[in-house]
Amino acid sequence: MINKLPPLNAVKTFEAAARHLSFTRAAEELFVTQAAVSHQIKALESFLGVRLFRRAHRTLLLTEEGQSYFQTVSPLLRALSEATDRMMAMRASGALTVSLTPSFAISWLVPRLSEFSAKYPEIDVRIKAVDKESGPLDDDVDVAFFYGRGRWPGLESCKLHSEYRIPVCAPQLLQGTHPLKTPNDLQYYSLLHDGSRQDWKRWLRQASAKHVNANVGPIFSHSTMALQAAILGQGVALGHTTLARPDIESGRLVVPFKTAMLSRDSYFLVFPDEDVDNPKVVAFKAWVMERVMKEQNYLVGIQPEPMDGSYE
């Protein structure tokens, strides 16, 4: 008989905070507030009767008891997660239709899809590319990726992460007659617009780039088209961190300024309310959120401190 088990959420929160040695990073990974992390840690410390963390010169450290507990619970949580995945894989089977924009499919889902298929071989994934980034789901769609603020009637939504807009360009634009060193240097290059000119106008205003005209430059209907133009050296695009990631990692694009604009909109995984317990949907959601959590370190790494008043 198993007695005296602490709340699982508290243990998960502790494991994340101990792994990052940061309540803030743990909150980002778990999609909760820093206050919620602190509350869970205090509850666990009260349950165990020991302090798990201490601070030294504003640095978060594990106590001796905390280190011992972390070394014990971390592999146990990993084993529990793997066992759960195996059970879910046994239940989940059949066709799963995923709806999303071509830009998100190419930049995020498709490069990772083989991993999902290997983990859930009984699920037959079908990709449906659409131009809309929100709205009601088509009848043949099981899950979708939307871009917005997470409020769609009749749909459950899971936020992937906060989205930033960052200037990106080909490496050669950092050299030459007018190298990109400050935001005002953008006046020498074409601004590549994604959908409309409004995003560049907001970014330039917040960056105090008064000498740059946002009313010029080509407008592209798809984000990947603007990024491709930037790769070819045709100008500077205002990329989404999610979509620009592959090209930044490969070196095809660089980030000339450490200035990011935090967007009110983000990418969400959505599915009908009535499918919240559907094994296929549950499996896909678990895999997506696991991938997102693994990539949090990267997102923090390329997102500089956002500018004041940076919500679009």
Secondary structure, DSSP 8 states (H G I E B T S, - for coil): -------HHHHHHHHHHHHHT-HHHHHHHHTS-HHHHHHHHHHHHHHHTS--EEEETTEEEE-HHHHHHHHHHHHHHHHHHHHHHHHHHHH--EEEEEEE-HHHIIIIIHHHHHHHHHH-TTEEEEEEE-S-SSS---TT-SEEEEEESS--TTEEEEEEE--EEEEEB-GGGGSSSS---SGGGGGGS-EEEESSSHHHHHHHHHTT-TT--TT-S-EESSHHHHHHHHHTTS-EEEEEHHHHHHHHHHTSSB--SS-BEE-S-EEEEEEEGGGTT-HHHHHHHHHHHHHHHHTHHHHHHH---B-TT---
